[in-house]
Amino acid sequence: MTSQPGWHPDPLPAQPGQPPQLRYWDGTRWTEHTAPAAPQQYAPPAYQGTYGAPRPQAAGYAYAAKPPATTPDGVPLAGWWQRAAALLIDWVIVTAIVLVIALPWIRDIWHAYRDALDDLMNDSGSGTTSTTASQLQDDVAGPAAIIGVITLAVEFCYHVGFLMWRQATPGKLVIGLRVRLRERPGRLPLGTVLLRWLGQFGIRVIGLVPFLGSVTGLYLLLDYLWPVWDDKKQAIHDKVAKTNVVRVR
């Protein structure tokens, strides 16, 4: 067979009672990836009108099953809900780690807000003002910056480390997903993993610059939603790194 890669009628004989199916040809060999074949179209016979004029043939009905989205070599791609579930699991794990590491600075922020509230209650009775919003902001800014740095560091070690080790984070492993280069399977190069992390999480560094936080939020929203309408099921950070998230079970 010398045709281009794509879905073709399965050359293997079907089992008794098995409906027709398609099999993916990668350009050199048949793969193990299959999909249901579209049933044949049905069109009722032409009808002869009352005065001898032929009636146009009714439109046929086709129940064509669209082949699943795959990589160029036929590996099924992960859907948006599967990716969202994996991301939620990873977020819970990363948040727990950050809370443990950053606990001293979280306490500092808690104490700053608690003291400011106590001062506000006391001032309301005496008619004086001892704590201002700018002072509270100054008290919180330092610990908040440290927590932000810790969060980025944990996310970097978590995502880069697991992608280099297992080609998937724990959330993706639970759901049955892996990250790979779109054009070929195999281990991910370090440069690809770093580009992917920068496209997904590194953009948050821009959010530390005043007035740019809203731009960062818009980018993150588009990045998370992009696979919904993308024909290659890639997020923006996948396009940057030329990767795909695939299903392995």
Order of alpha helices (4+ residues) and beta strands (2+ residues): beta-beta-beta-beta-beta-alpha-alpha-alpha-alpha-beta-alpha-alpha-alpha-beta
